[in-house]
Amino acid sequence: VVDMLRELKDHTGHTGLLFPSPHDRRRGLSDVALLTALRRMGYGRDEMTVHGFRGVASTLLNEQGFRPDVIEMQLSHVEKNNVRASYNFAEYMQERRGMMQRWADYLDELKKRAGRKA
């Protein structure tokens, strides 16, 4: 992933953003830009949304047995229980690293399977 991010930097410049806006390199891509990309790929409104990727990831990670607290932290969700939120500052970095590696492996496998079918 680090190699991919370095390669991406070569394409997007050295703005400090992974996905800068083509209109203003100091700002990131908007949700509209991502939604437009989905529609150009042929996904209709009833098939997929930008936020839908997060839902898919949450569902699959839960099904793979990862702890809900770790998944929610990775998705940057805020704890709704105010008492718990004021005492729990855990970031679960070691578990998140392992979870993201498994997620990357899963995506690599999907890509490999898609290549075999093509």
Backbone as a chain_set.jsonl record, in Angstrom:
{"seq": "VVDMLRELKDHTGHTGLLFPSPHDRRRGLSDVALLTALRRMGYGRDEMTVHGFRGVASTLLNEQGFRPDVIEMQLSHVEKNNVRASYNFAEYMQERRGMMQRWADYLDELKKRAGRKA", "coords": {"N": [[0.835, -1.191, 0.0], [1.947, 1.216, 0.77], [3.791, 1.627, -1.288], [1.984, 1.967, -3.395], [0.732, 4.33, -2.598], [2.87, 6.1, -2.744], [3.311, 6.039, -5.489], [0.897, 7.105, -6.349], [1.202, 9.694, -5.416], [3.053, 10.648, -7.225], [1.429, 11.054, -9.403], [-0.533, 12.821, -8.555], [0.726, 14.97, -7.507], [2.451, 16.993, -5.075], [0.754, 17.837, -2.915], [-0.097, 17.164, -0.437], [-2.468, 15.913, -0.287], [-4.238, 12.913, -0.986], [-6.148, 12.562, -2.975], [-6.566, 15.071, -4.708], [-8.684, 17.791, -5.747], [-9.416, 18.262, -9.191], [-9.929, 20.83, -9.921], [-9.105, 22.57, -7.944], [-6.213, 22.233, -6.501], [-5.61, 22.394, -3.833], [-7.686, 21.461, -2.419], [-9.651, 18.586, -1.493], [-11.124, 15.839, -3.398], [-14.604, 16.063, -4.06], [-17.679, 14.699, -2.678], [-19.467, 14.635, -4.743], [-17.872, 14.339, -7.0], [-16.941, 11.726, -6.655], [-19.368, 10.36, -6.707], [-20.185, 10.949, -9.305], [-18.228, 9.534, -10.693], [-18.978, 6.899, -10.026], [-21.475, 6.772, -11.336], [-20.666, 7.09, -14.0], [-19.37, 4.714, -14.312], [-21.47, 3.097, -14.592], [-23.162, 2.434, -12.487], [-26.312, 2.656, -11.064], [-28.569, 4.871, -9.225], [-29.994, 3.299, -7.459], [-28.347, 1.181, -7.066], [-25.679, 1.649, -6.074], [-23.93, 3.771, -3.805], [-21.659, 6.364, -2.769], [-21.281, 6.324, 0.004], [-22.127, 3.778, 0.367], [-19.955, 2.053, -0.01], [-18.67, 2.09, 2.436], [-20.587, 0.858, 4.005], [-20.616, -1.697, 2.871], [-17.996, -2.514, 3.482], [-18.087, -2.46, 6.324], [-20.059, -4.427, 6.819], [-18.875, -6.773, 5.676], [-16.487, -6.944, 7.172], [-17.501, -7.27, 9.748], [-18.749, -9.746, 9.355], [-16.493, -11.29, 9.01], [-15.605, -11.535, 11.523], [-14.312, -9.516, 12.965], [-13.864, -7.283, 15.725], [-16.58, -5.214, 16.638], [-16.039, -2.63, 17.798], [-13.5, -2.07, 16.812], [-13.91, -1.981, 14.06], [-15.737, 0.169, 13.888], [-14.105, 2.235, 14.825], [-12.21, 2.289, 12.779], [-13.776, 3.201, 10.7], [-14.144, 5.744, 11.495], [-16.302, 6.383, 13.104], [-18.246, 7.998, 15.576], [-18.509, 7.423, 19.039], [-21.66, 6.789, 20.385], [-22.584, 6.619, 22.963], [-22.294, 8.782, 25.462], [-21.018, 8.656, 27.978], [-19.282, 6.463, 27.739], [-17.771, 7.413, 25.587], [-16.415, 9.531, 26.78], [-14.563, 8.291, 28.383], [-13.257, 6.229, 27.035], [-10.529, 6.057, 25.075], [-9.292, 4.494, 23.311], [-7.534, 3.382, 20.405], [-7.042, 1.106, 19.015], [-4.943, 0.312, 17.299], [-3.154, -1.841, 16.551], [-4.905, -3.997, 16.053], [-6.433, -2.815, 14.039], [-4.561, -2.5, 12.006], [-4.041, -5.192, 11.35], [-6.615, -5.926, 10.541], [-7.006, -4.252, 8.319], [-5.025, -5.259, 6.674], [-6.032, -7.808, 6.162], [-8.335, -6.999, 4.813], [-7.212, -5.785, 2.558], [-5.983, -8.043, 1.429], [-8.269, -9.499, 0.837], [-9.483, -7.834, -1.12], [-7.472, -7.964, -3.063], [-7.701, -10.658, -3.752], [-10.277, -10.704, -4.866], [-9.794, -9.121, -7.12], [-7.97, -10.73, -8.455], [-9.564, -12.97, -9.025], [-11.465, -11.775, -10.71], [-9.844, -11.146, -12.864], [-9.258, -13.686, -13.83], [-11.714, -14.443, -14.821], [-12.086, -12.736, -16.919]], "CA": [[0.0, 0.0, 0.0], [2.833, 2.378, 0.82], [4.295, 1.826, -2.65], [0.89, 2.502, -4.196], [0.531, 5.723, -2.202], [3.974, 6.883, -3.317], [3.04, 6.149, -6.928], [-0.217, 8.037, -6.478], [1.755, 11.033, -5.204], [3.685, 11.048, -8.484], [0.374, 11.458, -10.34], [-1.383, 13.893, -8.023], [1.548, 16.084, -7.049], [2.879, 17.007, -3.678], [-0.153, 18.776, -2.267], [-0.485, 16.683, 0.888], [-3.752, 15.222, -0.435], [-4.187, 11.72, -1.842], [-7.05, 12.748, -4.104], [-6.916, 16.496, -4.81], [-9.654, 18.198, -6.759], [-8.775, 18.73, -10.419], [-10.228, 22.252, -10.067], [-8.345, 23.307, -6.935], [-5.304, 21.216, -5.95], [-5.511, 22.548, -2.378], [-8.884, 20.843, -1.825], [-9.864, 17.202, -1.866], [-12.279, 15.528, -4.247], [-15.891, 16.164, -3.381], [-18.565, 13.53, -2.791], [-20.093, 14.691, -6.063], [-16.913, 13.774, -7.958], [-16.962, 10.268, -6.481], [-20.671, 9.897, -7.174], [-20.133, 11.043, -10.771], [-17.415, 8.401, -11.163], [-19.82, 5.7, -9.93], [-22.49, 6.803, -12.383], [-19.975, 6.856, -15.276], [-19.054, 3.281, -14.367], [-22.698, 2.385, -14.893], [-23.964, 2.14, -11.298], [-27.471, 3.522, -10.896], [-28.826, 5.374, -7.866], [-30.518, 2.225, -6.619], [-27.35, 0.114, -6.989], [-24.514, 1.944, -5.244], [-23.637, 5.151, -3.436], [-20.318, 6.507, -2.216], [-21.354, 5.839, 1.381], [-22.369, 2.335, 0.305], [-18.69, 1.331, 0.145], [-18.428, 1.957, 3.874], [-21.527, -0.152, 4.49], [-20.123, -3.0, 2.41], [-16.814, -2.842, 4.287], [-18.529, -2.763, 7.686], [-20.742, -5.717, 6.806], [-17.922, -7.863, 5.435], [-15.557, -7.049, 8.304], [-18.257, -7.892, 10.841], [-18.931, -11.164, 9.023], [-15.21, -11.969, 9.168], [-15.367, -11.717, 12.954], [-13.585, -8.446, 13.634], [-14.631, -6.663, 16.811], [-17.303, -4.016, 16.2], [-15.361, -1.402, 18.213], [-12.358, -1.848, 15.912], [-14.489, -1.582, 12.771], [-16.293, 1.517, 14.03], [-12.985, 3.173, 14.93], [-11.617, 2.399, 11.448], [-14.692, 3.999, 9.884], [-14.199, 7.074, 12.121], [-17.609, 6.63, 13.705], [-18.173, 8.549, 16.923], [-19.254, 6.673, 20.058], [-22.927, 7.459, 20.707], [-22.731, 6.624, 24.411], [-21.456, 9.889, 25.923], [-20.177, 8.244, 29.103], [-18.21, 5.638, 27.181], [-16.928, 8.268, 24.75], [-15.563, 10.392, 27.592], [-13.557, 7.493, 29.084], [-12.552, 5.285, 26.167], [-9.75, 6.739, 24.049], [-8.542, 3.458, 22.595], [-7.515, 3.505, 18.946], [-6.969, -0.272, 18.502], [-4.1, 0.367, 16.098], [-2.63, -3.146, 16.134], [-6.016, -4.741, 15.446], [-6.828, -2.151, 12.801], [-3.561, -2.845, 10.983], [-4.329, -6.566, 10.925], [-7.894, -5.928, 9.84], [-6.818, -3.62, 7.01], [-4.251, -6.182, 5.847], [-6.979, -8.825, 5.685], [-9.203, -6.338, 3.834], [-6.412, -5.648, 1.331], [-5.851, -9.394, 0.869], [-9.593, -9.832, 0.292], [-9.634, -7.085, -2.365], [-6.535, -8.553, -4.031], [-8.275, -11.929, -4.21], [-11.378, -10.363, -5.778], [-9.183, -8.638, -8.352], [-7.389, -11.894, -9.117], [-10.678, -13.766, -9.559], [-12.044, -11.03, -11.823], [-8.905, -11.297, -13.969], [-9.403, -15.039, -14.38], [-12.988, -14.536, -15.556], [-12.059, -11.85, -18.095]], "C": [[0.875, 1.248, 0.0], [3.396, 2.676, -0.564], [3.219, 2.438, -3.549], [0.642, 3.981, -3.873], [1.643, 6.618, -2.75], [3.772, 7.084, -4.817], [1.916, 7.151, -7.181], [0.274, 9.476, -6.333], [2.432, 11.549, -6.469], [2.651, 11.571, -9.488], [-0.403, 12.682, -9.866], [-0.59, 15.095, -7.544], [1.831, 16.002, -5.567], [2.061, 18.02, -2.882], [-0.466, 18.387, -0.831], [-1.82, 15.967, 0.864], [-3.571, 14.002, -1.334], [-5.006, 11.907, -3.1], [-7.458, 14.222, -4.19], [-7.947, 16.732, -5.909], [-8.915, 18.631, -8.019], [-8.964, 20.235, -10.634], [-9.419, 23.117, -9.108], [-7.493, 22.301, -6.174], [-5.144, 21.314, -4.437], [-6.678, 21.891, -1.654], [-8.988, 19.407, -2.299], [-11.038, 17.041, -2.814], [-13.56, 15.636, -3.435], [-16.651, 14.847, -3.507], [-19.201, 13.467, -4.173], [-19.163, 14.074, -7.111], [-16.914, 12.25, -7.872], [-18.277, 9.677, -6.988], [-20.733, 9.915, -8.702], [-19.337, 9.881, -11.347], [-18.219, 7.105, -11.103], [-20.836, 5.654, -11.063], [-21.863, 6.545, -13.752], [-19.576, 5.39, -15.429], [-20.306, 2.441, -14.585], [-23.547, 2.018, -13.688], [-25.085, 3.15, -11.17], [-27.65, 3.919, -9.449], [-29.271, 4.277, -6.923], [-29.519, 1.081, -6.439], [-26.2, 0.417, -6.021], [-24.404, 3.44, -4.996], [-22.205, 5.187, -2.903], [-20.302, 5.956, -0.792], [-21.574, 4.323, 1.429], [-21.095, 1.518, 0.43], [-18.372, 1.103, 1.61], [-19.349, 0.9, 4.474], [-21.096, -1.553, 4.107], [-18.932, -3.425, 3.258], [-17.22, -3.225, 5.701], [-19.181, -4.144, 7.756], [-19.758, -6.875, 6.659], [-16.937, -8.033, 6.587], [-16.244, -7.645, 9.526], [-18.434, -9.383, 10.595], [-17.636, -11.957, 9.171], [-14.8, -12.078, 10.632], [-14.556, -10.634, 13.647], [-14.479, -7.788, 14.676], [-15.3, -5.383, 16.317], [-16.626, -2.705, 16.596], [-14.213, -1.057, 17.267], [-12.863, -1.362, 14.551], [-15.006, -0.149, 12.845], [-15.19, 2.567, 14.13], [-12.356, 3.386, 13.552], [-12.472, 3.267, 10.532], [-14.876, 5.418, 10.428], [-15.583, 7.404, 12.651], [-17.425, 7.08, 15.147], [-19.039, 7.696, 17.853], [-20.5, 7.449, 20.456], [-23.166, 7.541, 22.214], [-21.762, 7.666, 24.979], [-20.542, 9.508, 27.076], [-18.999, 7.426, 28.585], [-17.243, 6.49, 26.366], [-15.984, 9.125, 25.594], [-14.484, 9.624, 28.346], [-12.726, 6.599, 28.177], [-11.855, 6.041, 25.037], [-8.914, 5.75, 23.241], [-8.634, 3.683, 21.093], [-7.374, 2.147, 18.268], [-6.061, -0.406, 17.282], [-3.584, -1.003, 15.647], [-3.721, -3.983, 15.464], [-6.44, -4.128, 14.12], [-5.846, -2.459, 11.674], [-3.824, -4.251, 10.439], [-5.607, -6.652, 10.11], [-7.74, -5.34, 8.44], [-5.955, -4.489, 6.094], [-5.152, -7.283, 5.303], [-7.913, -8.245, 4.631], [-8.469, -6.197, 2.505], [-6.249, -7.005, 0.648], [-7.154, -9.83, 0.198], [-9.799, -9.123, -1.052], [-8.699, -7.612, -3.454], [-7.092, -9.851, -4.603], [-9.439, -11.681, -5.162], [-10.839, -9.925, -7.129], [-8.615, -9.814, -9.155], [-8.475, -12.758, -9.766], [-11.303, -13.094, -10.771], [-11.156, -11.142, -13.047], [-9.009, -12.656, -14.625], [-10.669, -15.172, -15.214], [-12.95, -13.752, -16.866], [-11.411, -12.48, -19.288]], "O": [[0.576, 2.222, -0.691], [3.472, 3.835, -0.971], [3.505, 3.317, -4.362], [0.376, 4.782, -4.769], [1.392, 7.748, -3.168], [4.031, 8.164, -5.348], [1.983, 7.947, -8.118], [-0.186, 10.369, -7.045], [2.392, 12.745, -6.755], [2.961, 12.424, -10.318], [-0.872, 13.482, -10.676], [-1.169, 16.129, -7.21], [1.474, 15.029, -4.904], [2.604, 18.934, -2.261], [-1.037, 19.182, -0.084], [-2.264, 15.461, 1.894], [-2.84, 14.053, -2.323], [-4.607, 11.461, -4.176], [-8.566, 14.583, -3.792], [-8.053, 15.966, -6.866], [-7.888, 19.303, -7.926], [-8.25, 20.846, -11.428], [-9.087, 24.26, -9.423], [-7.995, 21.594, -5.3], [-4.595, 20.402, -3.819], [-6.67, 21.773, -0.429], [-8.483, 19.05, -3.364], [-11.835, 17.958, -3.014], [-13.573, 15.325, -2.244], [-16.315, 13.995, -4.33], [-19.445, 12.385, -4.707], [-19.621, 13.365, -8.007], [-16.891, 11.566, -8.895], [-18.29, 8.622, -7.621], [-21.274, 8.995, -9.316], [-19.719, 9.306, -12.367], [-18.152, 6.296, -12.028], [-21.034, 4.607, -11.68], [-22.457, 5.856, -14.58], [-19.457, 4.887, -16.547], [-20.223, 1.223, -14.744], [-24.567, 1.347, -13.848], [-24.845, 4.358, -11.166], [-26.988, 3.391, -8.556], [-28.968, 4.312, -5.73], [-29.81, 0.114, -5.735], [-25.794, -0.447, -5.244], [-24.736, 4.26, -5.852], [-21.617, 4.143, -2.62], [-19.4, 5.201, -0.43], [-21.243, 3.672, 2.42], [-21.14, 0.394, 0.929], [-17.864, 0.046, 1.985], [-18.94, 0.136, 5.348], [-21.192, -2.485, 4.906], [-18.865, -4.57, 3.704], [-16.736, -4.229, 6.224], [-18.882, -4.933, 8.652], [-19.802, -7.839, 7.423], [-16.591, -9.16, 6.938], [-15.643, -8.432, 10.257], [-18.288, -10.191, 11.512], [-17.671, -13.16, 9.429], [-13.756, -12.653, 10.942], [-14.15, -10.808, 14.796], [-15.7, -7.742, 14.523], [-14.665, -4.562, 15.656], [-16.635, -1.755, 15.813], [-13.986, 0.113, 16.959], [-12.298, -0.437, 13.967], [-14.735, 0.656, 11.953], [-15.322, 3.662, 13.585], [-12.008, 4.51, 13.19], [-11.945, 3.987, 9.684], [-15.663, 6.198, 9.892], [-15.995, 8.564, 12.65], [-16.541, 6.59, 15.849], [-20.151, 7.3, 17.502], [-20.419, 8.622, 20.821], [-23.871, 8.433, 22.685], [-20.549, 7.454, 24.975], [-19.409, 9.983, 27.15], [-17.852, 7.676, 28.955], [-16.029, 6.305, 26.449], [-14.868, 9.415, 25.165], [-13.573, 10.241, 28.898], [-11.598, 6.248, 28.524], [-12.509, 6.596, 24.154], [-7.951, 6.13, 22.575], [-9.664, 4.114, 20.574], [-7.568, 2.048, 17.056], [-6.369, -1.144, 16.347], [-3.586, -1.284, 14.449], [-3.484, -4.603, 14.428], [-6.771, -4.85, 13.18], [-6.249, -2.654, 10.527], [-3.83, -4.471, 9.228], [-5.671, -7.365, 9.11], [-8.289, -5.88, 7.479], [-6.128, -4.464, 4.876], [-5.057, -7.652, 4.132], [-8.248, -8.924, 3.66], [-9.04, -6.459, 1.446], [-6.363, -7.104, -0.573], [-7.143, -10.448, -0.867], [-10.241, -9.746, -2.017], [-9.08, -7.697, -4.621], [-6.967, -10.112, -5.799], [-9.572, -12.381, -6.166], [-11.37, -10.315, -8.169], [-8.764, -9.879, -10.375], [-8.328, -13.216, -10.899], [-11.636, -13.761, -11.75], [-11.663, -11.224, -14.166], [-8.866, -12.774, -15.842], [-10.702, -15.918, -16.192], [-13.683, -14.06, -17.806], [-11.319, -11.854, -20.344]]}, "num_chains": 1, "name": "protein.A"}
